[in-house]
Amino acid sequence: MNAQESQLHYPLGDTLPAPGGSLELAPGVRWVRMALPFALDHINLWLLRDELDGRPGWTVVDCCITRDEAKAQWEQVFAGELEGLPILRVLVTHMHPDHIGLAHWLCERWSTGEHPCRLWISATDYNAARLASQSTTGFGGESAARFFASHGLGDPQALEKIRARASYYPGMVPEVPRSFRRLRDGDRVRIGGRDWECISGYGHAPEHIALFCPGLEMLISGDMMLPRISTNISVYDVEPESDPLALFLDSIDKFRRLPQDTLTLPSHGKPFRGLHRRIEQLHEHHRDRLADVLAACTPRPRTAAEMLPVLFKRALDLHQATFAMGEAVAHLHALWYQGRLRRERGADGVWRFGAA
């Protein structure tokens, strides 16, 4: 456990749900954990005991990517964890593949002629997922390769691999349900006799929705509040001049009004207490990284690609490097929008950021 983690409290210790099983965190709240084939090797999913239109069952929060192994784990959950009751709705925090990938499969499987199993999600992320499942936006293909090249990624092999990832998102999210129920900031969703408040967040996804239950003092934080790692905050080709880091830091401050002892249920890592301290840690982390980037760009203008060893001290595979490039641009853009850096595009078509 690192120094930052030691400032948080993990009430379950090192206990994890068994594959295909679940752990009860509170009456009617169960934790499911599924494997991912990435460096970030798992996602946490949540089962909430529910009743909808007079029908008892469960609400699922987030889904995992589309892959046979995840479907097999879900089959085990259906058989052993649902007490013989159906899935009533699928609530998705945001449009990233590990969160929405199996939403179509789940909704289709549990819908009946009289009772549709509906996807609940923000409208922004619903439409972003629909677009991404039918295109290469942001995650691979020619446009992404050109964008990363314009920020200094010059390795021909890396760029060719990014071009070849045209089916990156559709491969994990081949389809999105054709209808949905919209979630908005401030909405209260009644689940199992309790209200869960929707809290919107920006910077990591177009319109992320976290869920807070005052009755349980419990926050399903999605990817907005993770205990061990900082959430990826990236600039993508579809919105090439965005300032997602400012949006993210503003968004996590919305959690400050929640009780200090809130049990936070993150999408990656273990449930923890110490929400207010974690908010401060994330602000401190990004302040430090911004200082590092500013110092690196002061002697001479630098590209985002040149910021990778400044921001990331470990070796990166291609999957990690594309996210890292997006995050490097995000830190440069934050300083650019603050007026602390200026940017210029060279004759080679590459953006460089130097002291203002």
N, C-alpha and C positions, 0 to 999 in steps of 0.2 A: 504494500500500500504506500503510495507516494504521500508527500507532506500535505498536499491539498485534500486528498481523499481522507486523511486522518482527521480533518476538520469537519467531516460529515459523519453521520451515524447511519449504519446499515442494520436495521432491526432484525433482519433475517440472517445476519452473518453471511456465511458462504453457502447457505442453502439455496438450491436452484430447483425449479420444476424438472421432473423426469421427462425425457423425450416422449411426446405423445400424452403427457399427463398435465396436471395443473397443481398450483398451490393456492390455498385460500388465504387472502390478505385481510379480509373483513367479510362479514356475512354477505353473500351474494357477489363478491368480487374475487375473481380467480386469475392467476398469472400463468400464462402459457409462454414457453420459450422455444423458438424454432431456429434451426441452423441456416446460415447464409454462406454461399461459396466465395466469400471475399475475406480480406484482412479483418474487416469488422464482421465477425463470424456468427452473429446471432441477432435476432430481433425479438423483443418482448411484445406479446399480444395479450389482450385482456378480455375476459368473459364476464359480463355483468348480468346477473339474474334479473329478469324483466317480465313485464306483462304488457302486451300491446293489443289494443282493441279487444280486451277481455281474454286474450290468449296467453297463457304462461309460456315462458321460453327464455331465450338468452339474446342479449345484444353482444356482438363481437366488435372490438375496437382494434382495427388494423388486421392485416391478412397474411403477409409474407409474399415473396415473389412467386410467379408461376413456375413451378418445377415439381417433378413427380415426388421428390422426397417430402416437400411441404404438404402436398395433397395426402400422402400416406400418413404424415403426422396428424393432419386434420381428421382423417378417418379414425385414428385412435382416439382423438379428443371426442369426436361424435359418439363413439361406442362407449367410452368410459367416463366422460366428465360432464355430460349434459343432463344426467338423471332422466333420460328418455324424452327430453323436451326438445323442441325445434329451435333453430336460429331464426329470430324474428326480424333482425335488421343488421346491417353491416355499417358501422360508423368508422370513417377513415380520417385520420388527422391531416394527411396531406398526400400529394400525388406522386411521391417518389416510389419506385418499383417495389421496395420491400414492404411498403405500407398498403398499396392498392393492387398489387399484382394479381391476387386471387379473388378480388372482390366480385368479378363477373361470375366466376365459378361458384363461389359461395351463394351469391344472390340467386343464380339459376337453380342451384341444387335445392335450396330451401324455399323457393317460391311455389305456391299452389295457385290454382285458379281463383280461389277466394281470398287468399292471403299472400300478396307479393312480399318477398324479402327484399327490402329496398336499401340502396346505398344512400348513406347520409354523409355529406361532405360540403365544404365551401364551394360556391359556384365557380370561383376563380380556379381552384385546383381541379375541379371536375373538368372544366373546359381545357385546362392545360394538359390533363391526362389524356383526354380524347385526342387532342392535337398530337401529343408526343407518341401515342400508340400507333398513329398513322403516318409518322414522319421521323426525321432524325434530329429534330430541334434540340440543341443544347448538349446532347449526350454522345454525338458521333456524326460521322459523315463529312462531306466536303465543307459545309458551312462552319462546323466546329473546328476543322483542321485549319481553315483560313483564319479564323478568329485567333486561335492559339499561335499561329505563325505571325500574326500581326502584333503579338505581344512577346515575340522573341524566341518562340520554340522553333529551333532550326534543325533538329535531328530528323533527317528524311525518313528514317525507319519509324520513328514515333508518329510522325505526321501521317504516314501511310497506314499505320495501324488504326489511327483515329478515323481516317477516311473509311477504313474497312468496317468500322463499328456502326454502320448505317442502321443495323437492326438492334442496337443496344437496348433501347427502351422497349420497343415492341417485342423483343425476345423475352422480356420478363413481364410485360404487360400487354399481351396480345390483343386483349379486348377490354373495354370498359362498359359497365352497364349502360343501357340506352336511356335510362331515366334515373333520377336521383331526387333526394330531399335536401334542400339547401340549409346549411348551417352558417350563422352569422355571429359576429362578435356580440356578446351580451345575451344571446338566446339562452333559454333554460330548457334543457331536454329532460323530461321525466323518465327515469329509468328505474324500474323496480321500486317505485314508491319514493324515490329520492330525486331531487333536482340536481342536475349537473350543468354548470354555467360554461358557455363557450367563450374562450379567450383567444382572440386572433393574434397571430404572430407573423412577422415578415422578415425577409432577409435570407432565410433558409429555403423556403418554398414560397410560391406566389401568395397563398393565404392559408397558413397553417392554423388549425383549430386544436387547442388544448382544452381539457375538460376539468373543471374543479367542482367537487361535491362538498358544500359547506357542512352537511350533516356528518360526513365522515372525515372532514379535514384531509381530503385526498385529492391529488392533482395527477391526472393522466397527462403528462407533459409532452408526449410525442418526442420529436427531436429538438424542441426548443430549449430543453433543460436536461442535459446529460451529466452524470456525476464524474466520469473519469476523463472524458475527452471533450474538446470544444466542437460544437456543431459545425459542419461544413457550411461556409458562407461564400458563395461564388458568383462571379459575373459570367454570364453565358452569351453566346453569339446572338441570341434572340433579343436580348436587351443589353447591348454592348456598352452603354454608358451609365449603367445603374450604380447605385451606392448601397449595396445590400448590408454592409457592416453597420452603417448608421441605423438602418431599419431594424436589424437584429438587436442591437443594444437598446434601442428604444423599446422594442417589444418585450424583452425579458424584464425590463423595469416594471411592466404591468403586473408581474407576479409579486412585487414587493408588498402589495396590500393584503396578500394571503397570510394566514397565520404562520409564525415562525416554525411551529411544530408540524406543519403540513407534511404528510407522507407523500413523497413525489415518486410517481411511477414512470420511469423513463423508457424510451424505446430500446435503448442499449445500455447495458450495465445493470446494476441492482437497485431495487427500491431504497430510497434514502430519506433521511431527515436532515435539515440544515439548508433549506431553500434559500433563505436570505444570504447566508454565507456563500452559497454557490453562485448567486447572482454577482456578488462582489468579486469572487474569483474569476469569473468570465470577463468582467470589466477590466480587472487587473491584467489578465492574460492578453487581451487585445490592446490595452495601453502599452504593454511591454513590446508586443509585436510591431505596433505602429512606430514606436520609438526606434526599434531595430531597422525597420524599413526606411524611416526618415534618415537615420544615420548613414545607411548604405547608399542612399541617393544623393547625399550632400556633396561628396567630392566630385561626382560626375553623374549625368543622367543614366538611369538603369532601366532595363526591361523587366517585365514580370518574370520571365524565365530566369533572369539573374537573381531574383528574389527567392527562388526555391531553396537553395542551401541556407539562406538567411532565416527563412521561416520554418524549414523542416530539416531536422538534424539527422534523420534516418534515410536509408535508401528507399526509393519509391518505385513500385512497379507501375506499369502504364495506367492501370485502373486508378491508382492513387495519384499518379502524376497529373492526370487530367483534372481531378478535383483540386489538387494543389495549385495548378495554374489558375484555375478560377478563383481560388482563395487569394493568391498573390495579387491578381488584378483587383480584387475587392479591397485589399489593404492599400494598394496604390491609389485607387479611386477615393477611398475615405480621406486620405491626405490631400488629394487633388481638390475635392469638394470643400475641404476645410481651408483651402488656400495656402497650404503649407508646402505643396509640391505643384509644379507646372508640368504640363505634358506637351511633347512635340512629336510629330510623325516624321521620321527621317526619309531620305530619298529611297531607302530600301523598303519603305512601307511599314516599318516597325515603330510602335509607340515606345517612347522613353520618357521617364519621369525624373525631373531634377529639382533642385532647390528653387523655391519661388523667389 
